Structure formats: structure tokens, C-alpha cells
């Protein structure tokens, strides 16, 4: 992402490359816009790209756990019936 921001502008090709890299890194296509926005804004503020990415991954993991945790009781109820 730092290379993308080096000239101060982001073109369509750079977004395409960043998106491709994110998909290959295991991110879902629907979360890529928010991921790229987080990275771009964080880097512009002088934050560490690796830390931003790691924080995003941790937040994403917590969110997935919360969603599966809340759906667990419903699954158990359906199995008991």
C-alpha cells in the first residue's frame, strides 16, 4: 500500500493490484473496500501498515466469532426439535 500512495494518487490499476493481493491473502471480496480504506487512511496518518493489517485481521476474527456465537443457540434449538 505504501507504494500505491508514493505519488499521492491511486489509480484504477493500483486498486486492482491491491484488491488482487487482498484476495490472495484470504480476504473476502466484500470486505476489501473497507480494508483498503483503513490501510490508506492509516498509512497517511503515519501508522505502520503491518500493524494496521494485523489489527484488521484480529477485528475480523472477533466479528466472525461473535456472529457464530450468536447463531449457536439457534442451531442447538433446531437440533433438539
Secondary structure, DSSP 4 states (H G I P E B T S, - for coil): -HHHHTTS---HHHHHHHHHHHHHTT--GGGHHHHHHHHHHHHHTT--HHHHHHHHHHHHHHHHHHHHHHHHHHHHHHHH-
